[in-house]
Amino acid sequence: MGPVLRHGTEAQKASFLPGIARGELRLQAFGVTEPSSGTDTSALRTTARRQGDCYIVNGQKIWTSRAEHSDLLLLLARTTPRDQAVKKTDGLSVFLIDMRDVLGKSLTIRPIRTMMNHATTELFFDDMEIPASSLVGEEGKGFRYILSGMNAERLLIAAECIGDAKWFIEKASAYAGDRTVFQRPIGQNQGVQFPIAKAYAQMRAAELMVHEAIRLYEAGGNPGEEANLAKLLAADASWAAAEACVQTHGGFGFAEEYDVERKFREARLYQVAPISTNMILSYIAEHVLGMPRSY
Ligand SMILES: Cc1cc2nc3c(=O)[nH]c(=O)nc-3n(C[C@H](O)[C@H](O)[C@H](O)COP(=O)(O)OP(=O)(O)OC[C@H]3O[C@@H](n4cnc5c(N)ncnc54)[C@H](O)[C@@H]3O)c2cc1C
């Protein structure tokens, strides 16, 4: 949603935003990652070639979440070949595509089964014709727009991680108070208390960073440092809380009926997506601390 709000044309906003706001139209899919390029977004191979009033899209995306449950897709594609672009991040463009017009014809969606309940897919574009009015902002400037959208996405995920951490901490504290072993609640043992208390401290600190980053973003900024820090700290806090929660539940942490094992699997994702921990650390090292670029 971020790139559409900030860089979409008035016509795009007028035709899509009211329906989205009413809940009748879904913009839930964000197609950036490709099988061969991975984290190196500028190496993506999906192309959009201008032809009269249209663009013709060819290529493939992977891990496009919720595409089966979305009407619209925000797509990043190459409009200028990489070897003709001045910088490798130039020549990429963002498109807002109504998938209902092309699904089952030039667009194929193939679900990927994952270790948790996350509806993610592969997309295949085969001479997919879209109107030229699908272009968001200026042609060739898409990388910049996507980065600002990614900051919003990192904040959204960071907020989700804070919610997850709170859930694990509440669940663990309640169980620690209820479960009696050796004639006393397990939560009376500091060995059980401390990991939960530590996860709580991590969560509270991460939450402050999430709020700070959201404040800067909502003021119109594009806070790369804070959005990355918020995502890193919140994902770590939720993972620490997940660990503490499973450990507190002992064997029951593995029983489906407690939900803990399901949430534990879900929390693991945020060390990898939407950006992996390593890439955030290398961003901080290079862009915040001024160390040499590593890749
Ligand atoms: C369930 C799920 C949902 C997703 N949803 C979406 C979506 O909706 N839209 C979308 O576009 N993408 C989505 N993704 C993709 C996700 O953003 C990527 O998986 C993630 O960015 C990592 O890219 P990759 O899988 O290609 O890993 P790779 O780039 O192959 O990296 C593999 C590992 O190597 C590490 N690594 C790579 N290069 C370096 C380096 N230079 N220095 C240090 N470490 C490095 C990475 O940190 C990672 O741990 C989703 C992924 C999953 C699993």
The ligand as a Tripos MOL2 file, in Angstrom:
@<TRIPOS>MOLECULE
LIG
   53    58     1     0     0
SMALL
NO_CHARGES

@<TRIPOS>ATOM
      1 C1          6.5430  -17.4640    3.8510 C.3       1 LIG1
      2 C2          7.2250  -16.4100    3.0280 C.ar      1 LIG1
      3 C3          6.4910  -15.3430    2.5350 C.ar      1 LIG1
      4 C4          7.0940  -14.3910    1.7150 C.ar      1 LIG1
      5 N1          6.3230  -13.3830    1.1480 N.ar      1 LIG1
      6 C5          6.8690  -12.5780    0.2010 C.ar      1 LIG1
      7 C6          6.0530  -11.6610   -0.5450 C.ar      1 LIG1
      8 O1          4.8440  -11.5360   -0.3040 O.2       1 LIG1
      9 N2          6.6330  -10.9330   -1.5490 N.ar      1 LIG1
     10 C7          7.9620  -11.0470   -1.8540 C.ar      1 LIG1
     11 O2          8.4210  -10.3660   -2.7690 O.2       1 LIG1
     12 N3          8.7730  -11.8910   -1.1430 N.ar      1 LIG1
     13 C8          8.2530  -12.6550   -0.1340 C.ar      1 LIG1
     14 N4          9.0580  -13.5430    0.5580 N.ar      1 LIG1
     15 C9         10.4670  -13.6480    0.1960 C.3       1 LIG1
     16 C10        11.3990  -13.1560    1.3040 C.3       1 LIG1
     17 O3         11.3980  -11.7490    1.3370 O.3       1 LIG1
     18 C11        12.7710  -13.7650    0.9890 C.3       1 LIG1
     19 O4         12.6790  -15.1720    1.2210 O.3       1 LIG1
     20 C12        13.8540  -13.1730    1.8140 C.3       1 LIG1
     21 O5         14.0360  -11.8140    1.4790 O.3       1 LIG1
     22 C13        15.1770  -13.9070    1.6140 C.3       1 LIG1
     23 O6         15.4230  -14.0850    0.2260 O.3       1 LIG1
     24 P1         15.7850  -15.5450   -0.3430 P.3       1 LIG1
     25 O7         14.7740  -16.5010    0.1960 O.co2     1 LIG1
     26 O8         15.9350  -15.4840   -1.7970 O.co2     1 LIG1
     27 O9         17.1650  -15.8680    0.3480 O.3       1 LIG1
     28 P2         18.6000  -15.6670   -0.2730 P.3       1 LIG1
     29 O10        18.7540  -14.2880   -0.8320 O.co2     1 LIG1
     30 O11        18.8980  -16.8250   -1.1450 O.co2     1 LIG1
     31 O12        19.4900  -15.7620    1.0480 O.3       1 LIG1
     32 C14        19.6590  -17.0110    1.7590 C.3       1 LIG1
     33 C15        20.3990  -16.7330    3.0550 C.3       1 LIG1
     34 O13        21.6770  -16.1770    2.7640 O.3       1 LIG1
     35 C16        21.8330  -14.9500    3.4550 C.3       1 LIG1
     36 N5         22.5900  -14.0020    2.6040 N.ar      1 LIG1
     37 C17        22.4250  -13.7730    1.2690 C.ar      1 LIG1
     38 N6         23.2840  -12.8290    0.8450 N.ar      1 LIG1
     39 C18        23.9920  -12.4340    1.9490 C.ar      1 LIG1
     40 C19        25.0140  -11.4710    2.1610 C.ar      1 LIG1
     41 N7         25.4910  -10.7020    1.1730 N.pl3     1 LIG1
     42 N8         25.4980  -11.3260    3.4110 N.ar      1 LIG1
     43 C20        25.0380  -12.1090    4.4290 C.ar      1 LIG1
     44 N9         24.0690  -13.0310    4.2930 N.ar      1 LIG1
     45 C21        23.5460  -13.1860    3.0610 C.ar      1 LIG1
     46 C22        20.4560  -14.4300    3.7270 C.3       1 LIG1
     47 O14        20.4530  -13.6040    4.8630 O.3       1 LIG1
     48 C23        19.6640  -15.7170    3.9440 C.3       1 LIG1
     49 O15        19.7440  -16.1080    5.2950 O.3       1 LIG1
     50 C24         8.4780  -14.4920    1.4310 C.ar      1 LIG1
     51 C25         9.2260  -15.5450    1.9610 C.ar      1 LIG1
     52 C26         8.6250  -16.5020    2.7440 C.ar      1 LIG1
     53 C27         9.4350  -17.6560    3.2650 C.3       1 LIG1
@<TRIPOS>BOND
     1     1     2 1
     2     2     3 ar
     3     2    52 ar
     4     3     4 ar
     5     4     5 ar
     6     4    50 ar
     7     5     6 ar
     8     6     7 ar
     9     6    13 1
    10     7     8 2
    11     7     9 ar
    12     9    10 ar
    13    10    11 2
    14    10    12 ar
    15    12    13 ar
    16    13    14 ar
    17    14    15 1
    18    14    50 ar
    19    15    16 1
    20    16    17 1
    21    16    18 1
    22    18    19 1
    23    18    20 1
    24    20    21 1
    25    20    22 1
    26    22    23 1
    27    23    24 1
    28    24    25 2
    29    24    26 1
    30    24    27 1
    31    27    28 1
    32    28    29 2
    33    28    30 1
    34    28    31 1
    35    31    32 1
    36    32    33 1
    37    33    34 1
    38    33    48 1
    39    34    35 1
    40    35    36 1
    41    35    46 1
    42    36    37 ar
    43    36    45 ar
    44    37    38 ar
    45    38    39 ar
    46    39    40 ar
    47    39    45 ar
    48    40    41 1
    49    40    42 ar
    50    42    43 ar
    51    43    44 ar
    52    44    45 ar
    53    46    47 1
    54    46    48 1
    55    48    49 1
    56    50    51 ar
    57    51    52 ar
    58    52    53 1
@<TRIPOS>SUBSTRUCTURE
     1 LIG1         1 GROUP 0 **** ****
